[in-house]
Amino acid sequence: MVRRSLAPSTAWQERVAPDEAVRHARYADIIEELQARKSLKWGDGRALHRKQVVAAQGTLQVLDGTPGYAQHGVFAEPRDLEVWLRLSNGSFDRGPDAKPDIRGFALRVFGVAGPSNFGQPTEVQNFTFINQERFAFRASDEFLGFVEAAGRGGRSLARHLVSRYGLIGGPLQLARMAASTARRFQGFASETFHSVLPMACGPYAVRLRLLPAAANGPAARGKADWSADFCDRLRARPLHWDLQMQYYADERSTPIEDPTVAWATPWSTVAHLMLPRQDLGSPAGQALARQVEAGAFDPWQGLAEHRPLGEVQRARRATYLPSQQGRGAA
């Protein structure tokens, strides 16, 4: 069998359905309603990833000698950039850490400069990651349908899954989603996190991941307080990750519009994320946590050279803004 040689390509395309803007506006209403309802129970907060587990600050060290396809935007030249982290549980509720969940790892990078996705100049770039290699839903209508039903409780979710996927497919879909969150979480310092969704890097399309350094320590065992685990590690030692990038090659092996597919192209390290030792429970650490919680970690708030790509990303553009406005985010 002849193996194809995958190479970076700029021939990627997005597919925009004629009714997409109308549907996305409806999804924004769903998120706005969910957020308002959950805020009555938990206080002001995000619609999803409501529980901030940890906030910290550090440096993103952009490396020299990165591949040509990577040398755009944030990664255009070697430099050190200030960064804030927001680590979170993915749910719309503020449940205990022991409950299976998707975990989020969001970065806000300062000190960049260039046109934003909204036309005006920007000095920040946001990146978001989860502890999954692939997104569980092919398109935003699947995801928003699941979120809306799950937000109303187990019976509503069961009815939704059977209605959408059938008497056999509904339970199978629920089992697949449960399996994706039931895998034992290793802790924010030792788990690999993926962007899952593509973004532009200049004329190229890429995905990102955060690979923890071995020096961060082994996987957490027998712990369910992820804040304490991360804070204890960071109080004792610096923590490091490799920020890695992979490229779009062709629609079959690296699809833009299907985030359920893991891309087949190799990873290259383009930056190091470095957190110095810090006491996150100190007055300064608590002040940072309040700033981070009040902020927006929206991948659309960033450089046009890193425009989010694909239908799920475009739905994020429509739904993130009302969520931010609903809680008065900066």
C-alpha positions as CSV (number, residue, x, y, z in Angstrom):
1,M,0.0,0.0,0.0
2,V,1.3,3.4,-0.9
3,R,1.2,5.9,1.9
4,R,0.3,9.5,1.1
5,S,2.7,12.3,2.2
6,L,0.6,14.9,4.0
7,A,1.9,18.5,3.6
8,P,0.5,21.9,4.7
9,S,-2.1,23.2,2.3
10,T,-3.8,26.6,1.9
11,A,-6.7,25.0,-0.2
12,W,-9.0,24.6,2.8
13,Q,-12.6,25.9,2.5
14,E,-15.5,26.6,4.9
15,R,-19.0,25.5,4.0
16,V,-21.6,28.0,5.1
17,A,-25.3,27.0,4.8
18,P,-27.8,29.6,3.5
19,D,-29.8,29.5,6.8
20,E,-26.8,29.5,9.1
21,A,-27.1,33.0,10.4
22,V,-30.8,32.5,11.3
23,R,-30.0,29.2,13.1
24,H,-27.1,30.8,15.0
25,A,-29.3,33.7,16.2
26,R,-31.7,31.1,17.6
27,Y,-28.8,29.3,19.4
28,A,-27.8,32.6,20.9
29,D,-31.3,32.8,22.4
30,I,-31.0,29.3,23.8
31,I,-27.7,30.1,25.5
32,E,-29.0,33.4,26.8
33,E,-32.0,31.7,28.4
34,L,-29.9,28.9,29.9
35,Q,-27.4,31.3,31.4
36,A,-30.1,33.4,32.9
37,R,-31.9,30.4,34.4
38,K,-28.7,28.9,35.8
39,S,-27.6,32.3,37.2
40,L,-30.8,32.4,39.3
41,K,-29.4,29.3,41.0
42,W,-25.7,29.9,41.1
43,G,-25.3,33.6,40.7
44,D,-23.9,35.5,37.7
45,G,-21.7,33.4,35.5
46,R,-21.1,31.8,32.1
47,A,-23.6,29.6,30.4
48,L,-21.0,26.8,30.0
49,H,-17.7,26.3,31.9
50,R,-19.4,28.1,34.7
51,K,-17.2,26.8,37.5
52,Q,-13.7,28.4,37.5
53,V,-11.4,25.9,39.1
54,V,-8.2,27.9,39.0
55,A,-6.8,31.2,37.6
56,A,-3.1,31.8,37.1
57,Q,-0.6,33.9,35.2
58,G,2.6,33.1,33.3
59,T,4.5,33.5,30.0
60,L,4.0,32.1,26.5
61,Q,7.4,31.8,25.0
62,V,7.1,31.7,21.2
63,L,10.0,29.6,19.8
64,D,12.5,30.3,17.0
65,G,12.7,27.9,14.1
66,T,9.0,26.9,13.9
67,P,7.6,25.5,10.7
68,G,6.8,28.1,8.0
69,Y,3.0,27.4,8.3
70,A,3.2,28.4,11.9
71,Q,4.9,31.7,11.5
72,H,1.9,34.0,11.6
73,G,0.0,36.0,14.2
74,V,1.1,35.2,17.8
75,F,3.7,32.8,16.4
76,A,5.2,35.2,13.8
77,E,8.5,35.8,15.7
78,P,10.3,34.5,18.8
79,R,9.1,36.5,21.9
80,D,7.8,36.2,25.5
81,L,4.1,37.2,26.0
82,E,2.2,37.6,29.2
83,V,-0.7,35.1,29.6
84,W,-3.6,34.4,31.9
85,L,-5.1,31.0,32.4
86,R,-8.7,30.0,33.3
87,L,-9.1,26.4,34.2
88,S,-12.7,25.2,34.4
89,N,-15.3,22.4,34.6
90,G,-17.4,22.4,31.5
91,S,-20.9,22.1,33.0
92,F,-23.5,24.9,33.2
93,D,-23.8,24.0,37.0
94,R,-21.3,24.5,39.7
95,G,-21.0,20.9,40.7
96,P,-18.3,19.0,42.7
97,D,-15.1,18.3,40.9
98,A,-15.6,14.6,41.5
99,K,-18.5,14.6,39.0
100,P,-17.4,13.5,35.5
101,D,-17.2,16.5,33.2
102,I,-15.3,18.1,30.3
103,R,-12.5,20.2,31.6
104,G,-11.5,23.5,30.0
105,F,-8.1,25.2,29.7
106,A,-8.3,28.8,28.3
107,L,-5.5,31.2,27.6
108,R,-5.6,34.9,27.2
109,V,-2.4,36.2,25.6
110,F,-1.4,39.8,25.9
111,G,1.1,41.9,23.9
112,V,0.1,41.0,20.4
113,A,-0.8,43.6,17.8
114,G,-2.9,43.6,14.6
115,P,-6.4,43.7,13.1
116,S,-8.9,41.7,15.0
117,N,-11.7,39.5,13.7
118,F,-14.1,42.5,14.2
119,G,-11.9,44.9,12.2
120,Q,-10.5,47.1,15.0
121,P,-6.9,46.7,16.3
122,T,-6.4,44.2,19.1
123,E,-3.7,43.5,21.7
124,V,-5.0,40.2,23.0
125,Q,-5.5,36.7,21.6
126,N,-7.7,34.0,23.3
127,F,-7.2,30.2,22.8
128,T,-9.5,27.6,24.3
129,F,-8.8,23.9,24.9
130,I,-10.6,20.9,26.4
131,N,-9.3,17.5,27.6
132,Q,-10.7,15.7,24.5
133,E,-9.0,15.1,21.2
134,R,-12.3,15.3,19.2
135,F,-15.5,17.2,19.7
136,A,-18.5,15.0,20.5
137,F,-20.8,16.7,18.0
138,R,-20.5,17.1,14.3
139,A,-22.4,20.4,14.2
140,S,-23.7,23.1,16.5
141,D,-27.3,22.1,16.2
142,E,-26.4,18.7,17.7
143,F,-24.5,20.4,20.5
144,L,-27.0,23.1,21.3
145,G,-29.9,20.6,21.2
146,F,-28.0,18.5,23.7
147,V,-27.1,21.5,25.9
148,E,-30.7,22.8,25.9
149,A,-32.2,19.5,26.9
150,A,-29.5,18.6,29.4
151,G,-30.0,22.0,31.1
152,R,-33.6,21.1,31.8
153,G,-32.8,17.8,33.4
154,G,-32.5,14.0,32.8
155,R,-36.0,13.4,31.5
156,S,-35.8,16.3,28.9
157,L,-32.4,14.9,27.8
158,A,-33.8,11.4,27.4
159,R,-36.7,12.7,25.3
160,H,-34.4,14.8,23.1
161,L,-31.9,11.9,22.4
162,V,-34.7,9.5,21.4
163,S,-36.4,12.2,19.3
164,R,-33.2,13.0,17.5
165,Y,-31.4,9.7,17.3
166,G,-34.2,7.1,17.7
167,L,-35.0,4.4,20.3
168,I,-31.7,2.6,19.6
169,G,-29.5,5.5,18.6
170,G,-30.5,7.7,21.5
171,P,-29.1,5.5,24.3
172,L,-26.1,4.7,22.1
173,Q,-25.4,8.5,21.7
174,L,-25.8,9.0,25.5
175,A,-23.4,6.1,26.2
176,R,-20.8,7.6,23.8
177,M,-21.0,11.0,25.5
178,A,-20.9,9.4,29.0
179,A,-17.8,7.4,28.0
180,S,-16.0,10.6,26.8
181,T,-16.4,12.2,30.3
182,A,-16.1,9.1,32.4
183,R,-12.4,8.6,31.6
184,R,-10.4,9.3,34.8
185,F,-9.2,12.9,34.7
186,Q,-5.5,13.2,35.5
187,G,-5.5,16.8,36.7
188,F,-5.0,20.1,34.9
189,A,-1.2,19.9,35.3
190,S,-0.8,16.5,33.8
191,E,-3.6,16.1,31.2
192,T,-3.2,16.9,27.5
193,F,-5.7,19.5,26.2
194,H,-6.8,20.1,22.6
195,S,-8.3,23.0,20.7
196,V,-10.5,20.4,19.0
197,L,-11.8,23.1,16.5
198,P,-9.6,24.6,13.7
199,M,-8.5,28.1,13.4
200,A,-6.5,30.1,10.8
201,C,-2.8,30.7,11.1
202,G,-2.3,33.2,8.4
203,P,-3.3,31.5,5.1
204,Y,-3.1,28.0,6.8
205,A,-5.7,26.1,8.9
206,V,-4.4,24.5,12.1
207,R,-5.4,22.9,15.4
208,L,-3.5,23.3,18.7
209,R,-2.8,21.2,21.8
210,L,-1.1,21.7,25.2
211,L,1.2,18.9,26.1
212,P,2.2,18.8,29.8
213,A,5.9,18.6,30.8
214,A,6.9,15.5,32.7
215,A,8.3,17.8,35.4
216,N,4.7,18.9,36.2
217,G,4.4,15.6,38.1
218,P,2.5,12.4,37.7
219,A,-1.3,12.1,37.2
220,A,-3.3,12.9,40.3
221,R,-4.5,9.8,42.1
222,G,-7.4,9.6,44.4
223,K,-8.1,13.4,44.2
224,A,-11.2,15.2,43.3
225,D,-10.3,18.7,44.3
226,W,-8.6,19.9,41.1
227,S,-8.1,23.4,42.4
228,A,-6.1,22.1,45.4
229,D,-4.1,19.7,43.2
230,F,-3.1,22.5,40.8
231,C,-2.4,25.1,43.5
232,D,-0.3,22.7,45.5
233,R,1.8,21.9,42.5
234,L,2.3,25.5,41.5
235,R,3.2,26.5,45.0
236,A,5.9,23.9,45.0
237,R,7.4,24.2,41.5
238,P,7.0,26.0,38.1
239,L,4.7,24.2,35.6
240,H,5.3,24.0,31.9
241,W,3.5,22.8,28.7
242,D,4.5,22.5,25.1
243,L,2.0,24.4,22.8
244,Q,1.9,22.4,19.7
245,M,0.3,22.9,16.3
246,Q,-0.8,20.6,13.4
247,Y,-1.7,21.7,9.9
248,Y,-4.5,21.2,7.4
249,A,-3.5,18.9,4.5
250,D,-6.7,17.9,2.7
251,E,-10.4,17.6,3.4
252,R,-10.3,13.8,3.9
253,S,-7.6,13.6,6.6
254,T,-8.1,17.1,8.2
255,P,-11.7,18.2,7.7
256,I,-12.5,21.8,8.5
257,E,-16.3,21.2,9.1
258,D,-16.2,17.9,11.0
259,P,-14.7,18.4,14.5
260,T,-15.5,14.7,15.4
261,V,-12.5,13.7,13.3
262,A,-9.0,13.7,14.8
263,W,-6.5,15.2,12.3
264,A,-3.9,12.9,10.8
265,T,-1.0,15.4,10.5
266,P,2.0,15.6,12.8
267,W,2.4,18.0,15.7
268,S,5.1,20.6,16.0
269,T,6.0,22.5,19.2
270,V,5.7,26.3,18.5
271,A,5.7,27.7,22.0
272,H,6.2,26.9,25.7
273,L,3.6,27.9,28.3
274,M,5.5,28.5,31.5
275,L,4.0,29.3,34.9
276,P,6.3,30.4,37.6
277,R,5.8,29.4,41.2
278,Q,3.0,31.3,42.7
279,D,0.6,31.2,45.6
280,L,-2.9,31.3,44.1
281,G,-4.5,31.6,47.5
282,S,-2.6,34.9,48.3
283,P,-4.3,38.3,48.0
284,A,-2.6,38.8,44.7
285,G,-3.8,35.3,43.5
286,Q,-7.3,36.0,44.6
287,A,-7.4,39.4,42.9
288,L,-6.2,37.7,39.6
289,A,-8.9,35.1,40.0
290,R,-11.6,37.8,40.2
291,Q,-10.2,39.5,37.1
292,V,-10.0,36.3,35.1
293,E,-13.6,35.3,36.2
294,A,-14.9,38.7,35.0
295,G,-13.1,38.5,31.7
296,A,-13.9,36.9,28.3
297,F,-12.0,34.0,26.9
298,D,-13.6,34.2,23.5
299,P,-11.5,32.8,20.5
300,W,-13.2,35.3,18.3
301,Q,-11.6,38.1,20.4
302,G,-8.2,37.9,18.8
303,L,-6.2,38.4,15.7
304,A,-7.8,38.1,12.3
305,E,-4.8,35.9,11.4
306,H,-6.2,33.4,13.9
307,R,-9.8,33.5,12.8
308,P,-11.8,30.5,14.1
309,L,-12.9,28.2,11.3
310,G,-15.8,25.9,10.8
311,E,-19.5,25.9,11.6
312,V,-19.1,25.2,15.3
313,Q,-16.7,28.1,15.6
314,R,-19.1,30.4,13.7
315,A,-21.9,29.4,16.1
316,R,-19.5,30.3,19.0
317,R,-19.3,33.8,17.5
318,A,-23.1,34.2,17.7
319,T,-23.5,32.7,21.1
320,Y,-20.5,34.0,23.1
321,L,-21.4,37.6,22.8
322,P,-24.9,37.5,24.5
323,S,-23.3,35.3,27.2
324,Q,-20.7,37.9,27.9
325,Q,-23.2,40.7,27.9
326,G,-25.5,38.7,30.2
327,R,-22.8,38.7,32.9
328,G,-21.2,42.1,32.1
329,A,-17.9,40.5,31.0
330,A,-14.9,42.8,30.3
